[in-house]
Every structure is written in structure tokens, then in C-alpha cells.
Amino acid sequence: MRKLTSSLVAAAIVVSGLPMAPAGAQTRNVEVTPASLAPTTAAPAEAPHPAIIVANTINAFPSGGEPLRAAIADLVIKDQRLATAVALHIRNHPTMPVAQKDAVVAGLGDALNRLGIVAQAADGVDPLLLALIAGGAGAAGFGIYQATRNSSSTASTSPN
């Protein structure tokens, strides 16, 4: 019985380490060939900082609206690394006009949806976590029951 209990606990620990939601920000495997590793003769131009790209895009649409929403969505889809810069820009500029902020948030949401990235705000306990806790408690309770059931019938009592 101890082996069963320990194997259930080990399985629960392994399962608790698995992701509970699909991970959408994974890259595809790319085949590396010797030709792709060869250095190029021209040095690549240094790209501007992501914060500058995001700020310039947002400042190009001072009234916000649908054009800004589409521009942010296209920007993030072209370079997924800019999603973090967009989110940081929203957080670091609390005085941004409401129309711009709404358009940027909606554009970021559109881009993440189109990329297939599933995200949600933590607003409670995950049902899978509750099921794992209930299963672990049940296994522990069953193990305790089995351990005490056999020992109570063989216990000797004192005549005093």
C-alpha cells in the first residue's frame, strides 16, 4: 500500500509541473545547414530599440481608434518580441489618452489572438489544480485508512 501511495504522490508531483494551458509562444524547429551558418559580408543594420518603435507607432495616431488598433496588431504580429514593449508602454505611461490606451490594448489583444497565444488574468483557482488537490487528499486519506485498519486489529490491550 505504501508503494501505491508513494507512486500516486510521485505522479501528482510530475503532473503539477506540466503547463495547465497551451503554450502559444513556441518557435518552430528550423533546420540548420552549413550555408545558413556562413557569415554574411554586410553587417546588419542596428534595429531601433523596441520602446522607440512602439512609442513612434502610438504617437503617429494621437486620436487612437481603429487605425492605431490595426497598427499595433500588425506591429506585434510582424515581431512578437514587441508585445512586451507594448505592454510596458501602457504601464509606464498612465497619462496616455483613453482613446489611445483602449486602441493599444485592443490591438495587442487582437495580435495575441491571431498568434494563438492564450492568456487570461488570474481570477480564481484553476479547476485542474482543485482536482489535483482533491485527488491528493483522497489518496492520502485512503493511505491513512489502510495503514490504521490493519494495525488496530492486532493491537494488544493491557489488562489493567
C-alpha positions as CSV (number, residue, x, y, z in Angstrom):
1,M,0.0,0.0,0.0
2,R,2.9,2.3,0.7
3,K,4.2,1.7,-2.8
4,L,0.8,2.7,-4.3
5,T,0.7,5.9,-2.1
6,S,4.2,6.9,-3.0
7,S,3.6,6.3,-6.7
8,L,0.5,8.4,-6.6
9,V,2.3,11.2,-4.9
10,A,5.2,11.0,-7.4
11,A,2.7,11.1,-10.3
12,A,0.9,14.1,-8.7
13,I,4.3,15.9,-8.4
14,V,5.1,15.2,-12.0
15,V,1.7,16.3,-13.2
16,S,1.9,19.5,-11.2
17,G,5.0,20.5,-13.2
18,L,3.1,20.3,-16.5
19,P,1.7,23.5,-18.0
20,M,-2.0,23.9,-17.4
21,A,-2.7,26.0,-20.6
22,P,-1.4,25.6,-24.1
23,A,1.8,27.5,-24.7
24,G,1.4,29.5,-27.9
25,A,4.7,31.4,-28.0
26,Q,6.8,28.5,-29.1
27,T,9.0,28.6,-32.1
28,R,9.1,26.1,-34.9
29,N,12.1,23.8,-35.4
30,V,14.3,25.3,-38.1
31,E,16.8,23.1,-40.0
32,V,20.3,24.5,-39.7
33,T,22.5,23.9,-42.7
34,P,26.2,24.9,-43.1
35,A,25.1,27.5,-45.7
36,S,22.8,29.2,-43.1
37,L,25.7,29.4,-40.6
38,A,28.1,31.2,-43.0
39,P,28.8,34.8,-42.1
40,T,27.4,37.5,-44.3
41,T,29.6,40.1,-45.8
42,A,27.5,43.1,-44.9
43,A,26.9,43.9,-41.2
44,P,23.2,44.1,-40.4
45,A,21.8,47.5,-39.6
46,E,21.2,48.0,-35.9
47,A,17.5,48.0,-35.3
48,P,15.9,50.7,-33.1
49,H,15.0,49.9,-29.6
50,P,11.6,48.2,-29.3
51,A,10.4,51.0,-26.9
52,I,11.1,53.6,-29.6
53,I,9.3,51.6,-32.3
54,V,6.2,51.3,-30.1
55,A,6.3,54.9,-29.0
56,N,6.6,56.1,-32.6
57,T,3.7,53.9,-33.7
58,I,1.5,55.2,-30.9
59,N,2.4,58.8,-31.4
60,A,1.6,58.5,-35.1
61,F,-2.1,58.1,-34.1
62,P,-2.9,60.7,-31.5
63,S,-6.6,60.2,-31.6
64,G,-6.3,56.4,-31.2
65,G,-9.2,54.5,-32.8
66,E,-9.2,51.7,-35.3
67,P,-6.1,52.7,-37.2
68,L,-4.0,52.6,-34.1
69,R,-5.5,49.3,-33.1
70,A,-4.6,47.8,-36.5
71,A,-1.1,49.3,-36.5
72,I,-0.3,47.8,-33.1
73,A,-1.7,44.4,-34.1
74,D,0.4,44.4,-37.3
75,L,3.4,45.5,-35.4
76,V,3.2,42.7,-32.8
77,I,2.4,40.1,-35.5
78,K,5.5,41.1,-37.5
79,D,7.8,40.9,-34.4
80,Q,6.3,39.1,-31.4
81,R,9.1,40.5,-29.2
82,L,7.4,43.9,-29.4
83,A,4.4,42.6,-27.4
84,T,6.3,43.2,-24.2
85,A,7.3,46.7,-25.2
86,V,3.7,47.5,-26.0
87,A,2.6,46.2,-22.6
88,L,5.4,48.2,-20.8
89,H,4.4,51.3,-22.7
90,I,0.9,51.1,-21.5
91,R,2.1,50.5,-17.9
92,N,4.8,53.2,-18.0
93,H,2.6,56.0,-19.5
94,P,-0.5,56.2,-17.2
95,T,-1.3,59.7,-18.6
96,M,-1.8,58.3,-22.2
97,P,-5.2,59.4,-23.6
98,V,-8.0,57.0,-23.0
99,A,-8.7,56.6,-26.7
100,Q,-5.1,55.7,-27.4
101,K,-4.9,53.3,-24.4
102,D,-8.1,51.5,-25.5
103,A,-6.8,51.2,-29.0
104,V,-3.4,49.9,-28.0
105,V,-4.9,47.3,-25.6
106,A,-7.4,46.1,-28.2
107,G,-4.6,45.9,-30.8
108,L,-2.4,43.9,-28.5
109,G,-5.3,41.6,-27.8
110,D,-6.0,41.2,-31.5
111,A,-2.4,40.4,-32.2
112,L,-2.1,37.8,-29.4
113,N,-5.4,36.2,-30.6
114,R,-4.2,36.0,-34.2
115,L,-0.9,34.5,-33.0
116,G,-2.8,31.8,-31.0
117,I,-1.5,32.9,-27.6
118,V,-3.9,32.0,-24.9
119,A,-3.6,34.2,-21.8
120,Q,-6.0,35.1,-19.0
121,A,-5.9,37.1,-15.8
122,A,-5.8,35.1,-12.7
123,D,-9.2,35.4,-11.2
124,G,-9.6,32.4,-9.0
125,V,-8.2,28.9,-8.6
126,D,-7.7,26.7,-11.7
127,P,-10.2,23.8,-11.7
128,L,-7.3,21.4,-12.6
129,L,-5.4,22.5,-9.5
130,L,-8.5,21.8,-7.4
131,A,-8.8,18.3,-8.9
132,L,-5.2,17.6,-8.2
133,I,-5.6,18.7,-4.6
134,A,-8.7,16.7,-4.1
135,G,-7.0,13.6,-5.7
136,G,-4.0,14.0,-3.4
137,A,-6.2,14.4,-0.3
138,G,-8.2,11.3,-1.3
139,A,-5.0,9.3,-1.9
140,A,-3.6,10.4,1.5
141,G,-6.9,9.7,3.2
142,F,-7.0,6.2,1.7
143,G,-3.4,5.5,2.6
144,I,-4.1,6.5,6.2
145,Y,-7.2,4.4,6.3
146,Q,-5.3,1.4,5.0
147,A,-2.4,1.9,7.4
148,T,-4.7,2.2,10.5
149,R,-7.2,-0.5,9.6
150,N,-4.7,-3.4,9.8
151,S,-2.9,-2.1,12.9
152,S,-6.0,-1.7,15.1
153,S,-7.0,-5.4,14.9
154,T,-3.6,-6.7,16.0
155,A,-3.1,-4.2,18.9
156,S,-3.0,-5.8,22.3
157,T,-4.7,-4.2,25.3
158,S,-3.5,-4.1,28.8
159,P,-5.5,-6.0,31.4
160,N,-5.2,-3.0,33.9
